[in-house]
Amino acid sequence: MEELANLFHGFAVALQPYNIMLMIIGITLGVIIGVLPGLGGANGVAILLPLTFSMPPTSAIIMLSCIYWGALFGGAITSILFNIPGEPWSVATTFDGYPMAQQGRPGEALTAAFTSSFVGALFAVIMITLVAPLVAGFALRFGPAEKFAVYFLAFCSFVGLSKEPPFKTIAAMMMGFALAAVGLDSITGQLRLTFGVTELLNGFDFLIAVIGLFGIGEILLTMEEGLAFRGGNASINLRVVLQTWRELPAYWMTSLRSCLIGCWMGVTPAGATPASFMSYGIAKRLARRGNNFGKGEIEGVIAPETAAHAAGTSALLPMLSLGVPGSPTAAVLLGGLLIWGLQPGPMLFVEQKEFVWGLIASMYLGNLAGLIVVLTCVPIFAAILRVPFGIIAPLILVLCAIGAYSVHNSTFDVMLMLVFGVLGYLLKKCNYPLAPLVLAIVLGDKAEEAFRQSLLGSQGSLGVFFSNGLVSTIMALGLVALFWSAIQEGYSRLRMSMA
């Protein structure tokens, strides 16, 4: 009851007219940031952080968190309309969202994405409300071994639960690991695979790779086909939104599963990107129409969007309760808290109740405001498809170049983007999946760091990955996911022999 009273007090804080105005401004700015490839929620929050220094801490965190929610919503827009992920976690949304738009169903795809995003975020906020005071004890158990086990589970899920040929999935993933290894070794400080190029000291930036692989690669493929895409039928109205809403309850199991995956990945913390990939892979494996994934299946939009928003929202839970950011954006927000003189951790819930519960209340209101803003603007987003590709392609190229340049203000990144574009084009022509490559680039260095830290702590013993119940359970789940096809086949043969 005390938590409920605190939440109602938080709503009283969040519903002040000044805070509501900041909420709407934050959501709108966030959607714009999410649409622009390369900018990203973390960068957007970091750029706008100085604007909040003169605000009260509660108002400041409400505005910054709403920029985050807006970026989560906005990332789906360019993913669905142009096959260019505005955010890393929107990559999995392109697999079915873009084919839906190509089939003349952009409104349905966008409505499904936005609504699923809202559901995932709402589930995570309810979880934060109930679990926040209790989470510190559990999260403190996550050391390097447990973090590696989570990454191992994400990789194995993609190999074992995907319906792509395992050899091609592993080959693409290995290429991603090789690219992730470029740069400064975080453990020893040695340079790896830089070949004397100083720009590669920090390795390949994930966003540069994604913009090239998906954006430029898609444009090259379309150009080869003779600019066959001339825009689609983008007529959308309230009827389309309501019709899509009537269809969504049929996928309640996918939504619930994706919410649980997202919250787990956000709290542990692995992040929104692996959550979206894992959720998509599991949905593809378990769906009745799994063979149709990648061809414009609405369930392929629901799963990654729900998981990404659940993970992105629940990532704030370890930040508030432990001071451990669960995502890059949460890390920026953590910096803001420290600047405002607030120390995240279990005591924050005792000493700064108004701040914490005002933030949690703003999560409910901010996501609702975000859903209303993006849905009312759906006709504007969908109408973009009416522009012929011959006109829009140069604009996309310029947008990709600006996005790549803005990451480090470097023309070298623009050149790298073009290289990744050619690589993406060749992989698509050879029918190699891009998703495992992208996943390995994102998580490869983090998984390696956690693996090596674990071995250093255990003096080289691999037993550290089975040293307690938590890490053993996660590793066992990863092995089951990796050999899932063989397990299923063996089970089928056993049943046939018994029959």
C-alpha positions as CSV (number, residue, x, y, z in Angstrom):
1,M,0.0,0.0,0.0
2,E,2.9,2.3,0.7
3,E,4.2,1.9,-2.9
4,L,0.7,2.7,-4.2
5,A,0.5,5.9,-2.1
6,N,3.9,6.9,-3.4
7,L,2.9,6.2,-7.0
8,F,-0.2,8.4,-6.6
9,H,2.0,11.1,-5.2
10,G,4.2,10.7,-8.2
11,F,1.3,11.2,-10.6
12,A,0.5,14.4,-8.7
13,V,4.1,15.6,-9.5
14,A,4.1,14.4,-13.1
15,L,0.7,15.9,-13.9
16,Q,1.8,19.4,-13.1
17,P,1.2,21.6,-16.3
18,Y,4.9,22.4,-16.6
19,N,5.9,18.8,-16.5
20,I,3.2,17.8,-19.0
21,M,4.5,20.4,-21.4
22,L,8.1,19.0,-21.0
23,M,6.7,15.5,-21.6
24,I,5.1,16.5,-25.0
25,I,8.3,18.4,-26.0
26,G,10.5,15.4,-25.0
27,I,8.4,12.9,-26.9
28,T,8.4,15.0,-30.1
29,L,12.1,15.6,-29.9
30,G,12.6,11.9,-29.2
31,V,10.6,10.7,-32.2
32,I,12.7,13.0,-34.5
33,I,15.9,11.7,-32.9
34,G,14.7,8.1,-33.4
35,V,13.9,8.7,-37.1
36,L,17.4,10.1,-37.9
37,P,19.8,7.1,-38.4
38,G,23.0,7.5,-36.4
39,L,21.7,10.0,-33.8
40,G,20.1,7.6,-31.3
41,G,18.5,8.0,-27.9
42,A,21.7,8.1,-25.9
43,N,23.3,10.8,-28.2
44,G,20.0,12.8,-28.2
45,V,19.7,12.7,-24.4
46,A,23.4,13.6,-24.1
47,I,23.1,16.6,-26.5
48,L,20.0,17.9,-24.8
49,L,21.3,17.3,-21.2
50,P,22.7,20.8,-20.7
51,L,19.3,22.3,-21.4
52,T,18.0,20.7,-18.2
53,F,20.6,22.0,-15.7
54,S,18.4,25.0,-14.8
55,M,15.3,22.8,-14.2
56,P,14.3,21.0,-11.0
57,P,15.7,17.5,-11.1
58,T,12.2,15.8,-11.3
59,S,11.2,18.0,-14.3
60,A,14.6,17.5,-16.0
61,I,14.5,13.6,-15.7
62,I,10.9,13.6,-17.0
63,M,11.9,15.5,-20.1
64,L,15.0,13.4,-20.7
65,S,13.2,10.1,-20.1
66,C,10.5,11.2,-22.5
67,I,13.1,11.9,-25.2
68,Y,14.2,8.3,-24.6
69,W,10.6,7.0,-25.0
70,G,10.2,9.1,-28.2
71,A,13.4,7.7,-29.6
72,L,12.2,4.1,-28.8
73,F,9.0,4.9,-30.8
74,G,10.7,6.7,-33.6
75,G,13.2,4.0,-34.4
76,A,10.5,1.9,-36.0
77,I,9.4,4.5,-38.5
78,T,12.4,4.5,-40.9
79,S,12.9,0.7,-40.3
80,I,9.4,0.0,-41.7
81,L,9.2,2.6,-44.4
82,F,12.8,2.5,-45.8
83,N,14.5,-0.6,-44.3
84,I,16.9,1.8,-42.5
85,P,16.9,1.2,-38.7
86,G,16.8,4.6,-36.9
87,E,18.0,2.8,-33.7
88,P,20.0,-0.4,-33.2
89,W,17.1,-2.2,-31.6
90,S,14.9,-1.5,-34.6
91,V,17.0,-3.8,-36.9
92,A,14.8,-6.8,-36.2
93,T,11.7,-4.7,-37.0
94,T,13.0,-4.3,-40.6
95,F,12.8,-8.1,-41.3
96,D,8.9,-8.0,-41.5
97,G,8.0,-4.3,-41.2
98,Y,9.7,-3.3,-44.5
99,P,8.1,-6.2,-46.5
100,M,4.7,-5.2,-45.1
101,A,5.2,-1.6,-46.3
102,Q,6.3,-2.9,-49.7
103,Q,3.0,-4.9,-49.8
104,G,1.0,-1.7,-49.3
105,R,0.4,-2.2,-45.6
106,P,2.6,0.6,-44.0
107,G,-0.2,1.8,-41.8
108,E,-0.8,-1.7,-40.4
109,A,2.9,-2.2,-39.8
110,L,3.4,1.2,-38.1
111,T,0.3,0.8,-35.9
112,A,1.4,-2.7,-34.8
113,A,4.9,-1.4,-34.0
114,F,3.7,1.6,-32.0
115,T,1.0,-0.4,-30.1
116,S,3.4,-3.2,-29.3
117,S,6.0,-0.7,-28.2
118,F,3.5,0.8,-25.8
119,V,2.5,-2.6,-24.4
120,G,6.1,-3.6,-23.8
121,A,6.9,-0.4,-22.1
122,L,3.7,-0.5,-20.0
123,F,4.5,-4.1,-18.8
124,A,8.0,-3.0,-17.9
125,V,6.8,0.1,-16.0
126,I,4.3,-2.0,-14.0
127,M,7.2,-4.4,-13.2
128,I,9.4,-1.5,-12.1
129,T,6.6,-0.2,-9.9
130,L,6.2,-3.6,-8.2
131,V,9.8,-4.8,-8.1
132,A,11.9,-1.6,-7.7
133,P,12.3,-1.8,-3.9
134,L,13.2,-5.6,-4.1
135,V,15.6,-5.8,-7.1
136,A,18.9,-4.7,-5.4
137,G,19.6,-8.1,-3.8
138,F,19.1,-10.0,-7.1
139,A,21.0,-7.7,-9.4
140,L,24.0,-7.6,-7.2
141,R,24.6,-11.3,-8.0
142,F,25.4,-10.5,-11.6
143,G,29.1,-10.6,-12.2
144,P,31.2,-11.1,-15.4
145,A,30.3,-14.8,-15.6
146,E,26.5,-14.1,-15.4
147,K,26.8,-11.3,-18.0
148,F,28.7,-13.6,-20.4
149,A,26.0,-16.3,-19.8
150,V,23.3,-13.8,-20.9
151,Y,25.3,-13.0,-24.1
152,F,25.9,-16.7,-24.7
153,L,22.1,-17.3,-24.5
154,A,21.5,-14.5,-27.0
155,F,24.0,-15.9,-29.5
156,C,22.8,-19.5,-29.1
157,S,19.2,-18.5,-29.5
158,F,20.0,-17.0,-32.8
159,V,21.8,-20.1,-34.1
160,G,19.6,-22.8,-32.7
161,L,16.1,-21.1,-32.9
162,S,16.6,-19.5,-36.3
163,K,15.3,-21.2,-39.4
164,E,18.2,-19.9,-41.5
165,P,20.8,-22.5,-42.4
166,P,23.0,-22.9,-39.3
167,F,26.2,-22.7,-41.4
168,K,25.3,-19.4,-42.9
169,T,24.1,-18.0,-39.5
170,I,27.4,-19.0,-37.8
171,A,29.5,-17.7,-40.7
172,A,27.8,-14.3,-40.6
173,M,28.2,-14.3,-36.8
174,M,31.9,-15.1,-37.0
175,M,32.3,-12.2,-39.4
176,G,30.6,-10.0,-36.9
177,F,32.9,-11.2,-34.1
178,A,36.0,-10.5,-36.2
179,L,34.7,-6.9,-36.9
180,A,33.9,-6.4,-33.2
181,A,37.5,-7.4,-32.3
182,V,39.0,-4.5,-34.2
183,G,40.5,-1.7,-32.1
184,L,42.0,-1.4,-28.6
185,D,41.8,-4.5,-26.4
186,S,40.0,-3.4,-23.3
187,I,41.8,-5.9,-21.1
188,T,45.4,-5.7,-22.2
189,G,45.5,-2.3,-24.0
190,Q,46.9,-4.0,-27.2
191,L,45.9,-2.8,-30.7
192,R,44.1,-5.5,-32.8
193,L,43.5,-5.5,-36.6
194,T,44.0,-1.8,-37.0
195,F,46.7,-2.1,-39.6
196,G,48.1,1.3,-38.7
197,V,44.8,3.2,-39.3
198,T,44.4,5.5,-36.4
199,E,40.6,5.9,-37.0
200,L,40.2,2.2,-36.2
201,L,41.6,2.6,-32.6
202,N,38.1,2.5,-31.2
203,G,36.9,-0.2,-33.6
204,F,33.9,-0.1,-35.9
205,D,30.9,1.9,-34.5
206,F,27.8,-0.2,-34.6
207,L,25.6,2.5,-36.0
208,I,28.0,3.0,-39.0
209,A,27.8,-0.7,-39.8
210,V,24.0,-0.8,-39.5
211,I,23.4,2.3,-41.7
212,G,25.7,0.8,-44.3
213,L,24.5,-2.8,-44.2
214,F,20.8,-2.0,-44.2
215,G,20.4,1.4,-45.7
216,I,23.1,1.5,-48.5
217,G,22.8,-2.2,-49.1
218,E,19.1,-1.9,-49.7
219,I,19.5,1.1,-52.1
220,L,22.1,-0.8,-54.1
221,L,19.8,-3.8,-54.5
222,T,16.9,-1.6,-55.6
223,M,19.1,0.2,-58.1
224,E,20.1,-3.2,-59.5
225,E,16.5,-4.0,-60.0
226,G,16.0,-0.9,-62.1
227,L,14.3,1.3,-59.4
228,A,11.4,-1.1,-59.4
229,F,9.9,0.4,-56.3
230,R,7.8,3.4,-57.1
231,G,6.2,4.0,-53.8
232,G,3.2,2.2,-52.2
233,N,-0.4,2.9,-51.4
234,A,-0.1,4.9,-48.2
235,S,-3.8,5.6,-47.6
236,I,-4.3,5.2,-43.8
237,N,-7.1,6.3,-41.5
238,L,-8.7,5.5,-38.1
239,R,-10.3,2.4,-39.7
240,V,-6.8,0.9,-40.4
241,V,-5.7,1.7,-36.8
242,L,-8.8,0.1,-35.3
243,Q,-8.7,-2.9,-37.6
244,T,-5.0,-3.5,-36.6
245,W,-6.0,-3.2,-32.9
246,R,-8.7,-5.9,-33.4
247,E,-6.0,-8.2,-34.8
248,L,-3.4,-7.7,-32.1
249,P,-5.1,-9.6,-29.2
250,A,-4.7,-12.8,-31.2
251,Y,-0.9,-12.5,-30.6
252,W,-1.2,-12.1,-26.9
253,M,1.2,-15.0,-26.2
254,T,3.9,-13.5,-28.4
255,S,3.4,-10.1,-26.7
256,L,3.6,-11.7,-23.2
257,R,6.7,-13.8,-24.1
258,S,8.4,-10.7,-25.6
259,C,7.6,-8.6,-22.5
260,L,9.2,-11.2,-20.3
261,I,12.3,-11.5,-22.6
262,G,12.6,-7.7,-22.8
263,C,12.3,-7.2,-19.0
264,W,14.9,-9.9,-18.4
265,M,17.3,-8.5,-20.9
266,G,16.8,-4.9,-19.6
267,V,17.4,-5.8,-15.9
268,T,20.4,-8.2,-16.4
269,P,21.5,-5.9,-18.3
270,A,22.0,-7.1,-21.9
271,G,19.9,-4.3,-23.5
272,A,17.1,-3.7,-26.0
273,T,19.1,-4.8,-29.1
274,P,19.7,-8.5,-28.1
275,A,16.2,-8.6,-26.6
276,S,14.6,-7.6,-30.0
277,F,16.7,-10.2,-31.8
278,M,16.1,-13.0,-29.4
279,S,12.3,-12.3,-29.2
280,Y,12.2,-12.2,-33.0
281,G,14.1,-15.5,-33.3
282,I,11.9,-17.3,-30.7
283,A,8.7,-15.9,-32.3
284,K,9.8,-17.1,-35.7
285,R,10.5,-20.6,-34.3
286,L,7.3,-21.0,-32.4
287,A,4.8,-19.2,-34.6
288,R,2.3,-21.2,-36.7
289,R,3.3,-19.1,-39.7
290,G,7.0,-19.1,-38.9
291,N,7.9,-19.9,-42.5
292,N,6.3,-16.6,-43.5
293,F,8.6,-14.5,-41.3
294,G,10.7,-12.2,-43.4
295,K,7.9,-11.8,-45.9
296,G,5.6,-9.4,-44.2
297,E,4.3,-11.2,-41.1
298,I,2.7,-8.8,-38.5
299,E,3.9,-11.1,-35.6
300,G,7.5,-10.4,-36.8
301,V,6.9,-6.7,-36.0
302,I,5.1,-7.3,-32.7
303,A,7.8,-9.5,-31.2
304,P,10.9,-7.3,-31.5
305,E,9.1,-4.0,-30.8
306,T,7.5,-5.3,-27.6
307,A,10.8,-6.8,-26.4
308,A,12.9,-3.7,-27.3
309,H,10.6,-1.3,-25.4
310,A,10.3,-3.7,-22.4
311,A,14.1,-3.9,-22.3
312,G,14.6,-0.2,-22.9
313,T,12.2,0.7,-20.1
314,S,13.3,-1.9,-17.6
315,A,16.9,-0.9,-18.1
316,L,16.1,2.1,-15.8
317,L,15.4,-0.3,-12.9
318,P,19.0,-1.3,-12.1
319,M,20.1,2.3,-12.7
320,L,17.7,3.6,-10.1
321,S,18.0,0.8,-7.5
322,L,21.8,0.0,-7.9
323,G,23.3,2.8,-9.9
324,V,24.1,0.3,-12.7
325,P,22.9,1.6,-16.1
326,G,21.2,-1.1,-18.2
327,S,21.7,0.7,-21.5
328,P,23.7,3.5,-23.0
329,T,20.8,6.0,-22.6
330,A,20.5,4.9,-18.9
331,A,24.2,5.6,-18.5
332,V,23.6,9.2,-19.8
333,L,20.7,9.6,-17.5
334,L,22.8,8.3,-14.6
335,G,25.3,11.1,-15.4
336,G,22.4,13.6,-15.2
337,L,21.4,12.3,-11.7
338,L,25.0,12.7,-10.5
339,I,25.1,16.2,-11.9
340,W,21.9,17.1,-10.1
341,G,23.4,15.8,-6.8
342,L,21.4,12.6,-6.6
343,Q,23.1,9.3,-5.9
344,P,21.3,6.3,-7.5
345,G,21.0,3.2,-5.3
346,P,18.7,1.6,-2.8
347,M,18.8,4.7,-0.6
348,L,17.4,6.8,-3.5
349,F,14.0,5.3,-2.8
350,V,14.2,6.4,0.8
351,E,15.8,9.8,0.5
352,Q,14.3,11.0,-2.8
353,K,10.8,9.5,-2.9
354,E,9.3,12.4,-4.8
355,F,11.9,12.2,-7.5
356,V,11.8,8.4,-8.0
357,W,8.0,8.0,-8.0
358,G,7.6,11.2,-10.1
359,L,9.9,9.5,-12.7
360,I,7.9,6.2,-12.5
361,A,4.6,8.0,-12.9
362,S,6.0,9.9,-15.9
363,M,6.9,6.5,-17.5
364,Y,3.2,5.7,-17.6
365,L,2.1,9.1,-18.9
366,G,5.1,9.5,-21.3
367,N,4.5,6.2,-23.0
368,L,0.7,7.0,-23.4
369,A,1.6,10.5,-24.7
370,G,4.1,8.9,-27.1
371,L,1.6,6.4,-28.5
372,I,-0.9,9.2,-29.1
373,V,1.7,11.4,-30.8
374,V,3.0,8.8,-33.2
375,L,-0.4,7.3,-34.0
376,T,-1.8,10.7,-34.9
377,C,1.2,11.3,-37.1
378,V,1.0,7.9,-38.8
379,P,-0.6,9.4,-42.0
380,I,2.3,11.7,-42.4
381,F,4.8,8.9,-41.9
382,A,3.0,6.5,-44.2
383,A,2.5,9.2,-46.9
384,I,6.3,9.2,-47.4
385,L,5.8,6.0,-49.5
386,R,3.9,7.9,-52.1
387,V,7.2,9.6,-53.2
388,P,8.8,7.6,-56.1
389,F,12.0,5.8,-55.1
390,G,14.0,7.6,-57.8
391,I,13.4,10.8,-55.8
392,I,13.7,9.5,-52.3
393,A,16.8,7.4,-52.8
394,P,19.2,10.4,-53.0
395,L,17.5,11.9,-49.9
396,I,18.0,8.6,-48.1
397,L,21.7,8.5,-49.2
398,V,22.2,12.0,-47.8
399,L,20.4,11.2,-44.6
400,C,22.6,8.1,-44.2
401,A,25.7,10.1,-44.8
402,I,24.6,12.8,-42.3
403,G,23.8,10.1,-39.8
404,A,27.2,8.4,-40.3
405,Y,29.1,11.7,-40.1
406,S,27.3,12.8,-37.0
407,V,28.5,9.8,-34.9
408,H,32.1,11.1,-34.7
409,N,32.1,14.1,-37.0
410,S,34.4,12.1,-39.3
411,T,34.4,11.6,-43.1
412,F,36.2,8.3,-42.5
413,D,32.9,7.0,-41.0
414,V,31.1,8.0,-44.2
415,M,33.6,5.9,-46.2
416,L,33.2,3.0,-43.8
417,M,29.4,3.3,-44.2
418,L,29.8,2.8,-48.0
419,V,32.1,-0.2,-47.4
420,F,29.5,-1.8,-45.2
421,G,26.9,-1.0,-47.8
422,V,28.8,-3.0,-50.4
423,L,29.3,-5.8,-47.9
424,G,25.5,-5.8,-47.1
425,Y,24.7,-5.9,-50.8
426,L,27.0,-8.9,-51.4
427,L,25.7,-10.8,-48.3
428,K,22.1,-10.3,-49.4
429,K,22.9,-11.4,-53.0
430,C,24.5,-14.6,-51.5
431,N,21.5,-15.1,-49.1
432,Y,23.5,-14.7,-45.9
433,P,21.4,-13.4,-43.0
434,L,22.5,-9.9,-41.8
435,A,20.9,-10.2,-38.3
436,P,23.6,-12.5,-36.8
437,L,26.4,-10.3,-38.2
438,V,24.8,-7.2,-36.6
439,L,24.2,-9.0,-33.3
440,A,27.9,-10.1,-33.2
441,I,29.1,-6.6,-33.9
442,V,27.0,-5.2,-31.1
443,L,27.7,-7.7,-28.4
444,G,31.0,-9.3,-29.5
445,D,33.3,-7.0,-27.6
446,K,31.0,-7.0,-24.5
447,A,30.8,-10.8,-24.5
448,E,34.6,-11.1,-25.0
449,E,35.3,-8.7,-22.1
450,A,32.9,-10.5,-19.8
451,F,34.4,-13.9,-20.8
452,R,38.0,-12.8,-20.2
453,Q,37.2,-11.1,-16.9
454,S,35.5,-14.3,-15.7
455,L,38.5,-16.4,-16.7
456,L,40.9,-13.9,-15.0
457,G,38.8,-14.1,-11.8
458,S,38.8,-18.0,-11.9
459,Q,42.5,-18.3,-12.9
460,G,41.5,-19.8,-16.3
461,S,38.9,-22.3,-15.1
462,L,35.9,-22.7,-17.3
463,G,34.0,-24.0,-14.3
464,V,33.2,-20.4,-13.4
465,F,30.4,-20.6,-15.9
466,F,28.7,-23.3,-13.9
467,S,29.8,-22.2,-10.5
468,N,26.4,-21.2,-9.1
469,G,22.7,-21.9,-9.8
470,L,22.1,-18.6,-11.6
471,V,24.9,-18.8,-14.1
472,S,24.4,-22.5,-14.6
473,T,20.8,-22.1,-15.4
474,I,21.5,-19.4,-18.0
475,M,24.3,-21.4,-19.6
476,A,22.1,-24.5,-19.7
477,L,19.3,-22.5,-21.4
478,G,21.8,-21.3,-24.0
479,L,23.0,-24.9,-24.8
480,V,19.3,-26.1,-25.1
481,A,18.7,-23.2,-27.5
482,L,21.8,-24.0,-29.5
483,F,20.9,-27.7,-30.0
484,W,17.1,-27.1,-30.1
485,S,16.8,-28.5,-33.7
486,A,18.7,-31.7,-32.8
487,I,16.6,-32.1,-29.6
488,Q,13.4,-31.7,-31.5
489,E,14.5,-34.2,-34.2
490,G,15.6,-36.7,-31.6
491,Y,12.3,-36.3,-29.7
492,S,10.3,-36.8,-33.0
493,R,12.3,-40.0,-33.8
494,L,11.8,-41.3,-30.3
495,R,8.0,-40.8,-30.6
496,M,8.0,-42.5,-34.0
497,S,9.9,-45.5,-32.7
498,M,7.6,-45.8,-29.7
499,A,4.5,-45.5,-31.9
